[in-house]
Amino acid sequence: MKNKALTTAALAAVIAGTLSMSIAQPSFAAGKEKCYGISKAGQNDCSNLAGTHSCAAQSTVDFDIGEYKVVDAGTCDALGGYSKEEARELLETGESES
């Protein structure tokens, strides 16, 4: 009986964790978007595309194409920034280093 209760509790925890991860949305999702290449050194909002850090305020270069800031949806182009896909492509082709 103890094993059944333990197994049920473990399964419930796994399901709850999976559901919370799959439905969790970033707090900026409503009317906001990530805009790459516009943040100054130390002013990025979170991790970068290169995976060299995973936290805000850790960028070391102004306007690094791999760093992002959260902006109002639809304003990234006007700010001179890039979507994640555009930034990744620029990084992969080396065009961001010119």
C-alpha positions, 0 to 999 in steps of 0.5 A: 500500500505504501508503494502504491501511494508513493508511486501515485505521488511521484507520478502526480508530481511529474505530471504537475511539473510537465504541465506547468512547464508546457503552459508556462509563458514568459511574463512578457508574452502579452504585447511584448517580444524579444528584440536582439541586437539592441541592448547595451553592455550590461543591459540585456534581459536574459540569456544569449543565443551563444549560451555563454551566460543565462542571466540578465545584465551579463552582456559585455558588448553594446548591441551584441546580436546575440543579446536581447531586450524585451520590447513592445510587440511590433517595435523591434524593427523600428529600434534596429533590432532582429527577431531570434531567427534573424539574429541566429542566422546573422550569427551563423553566417558571420554577418553580424561581425562587420 
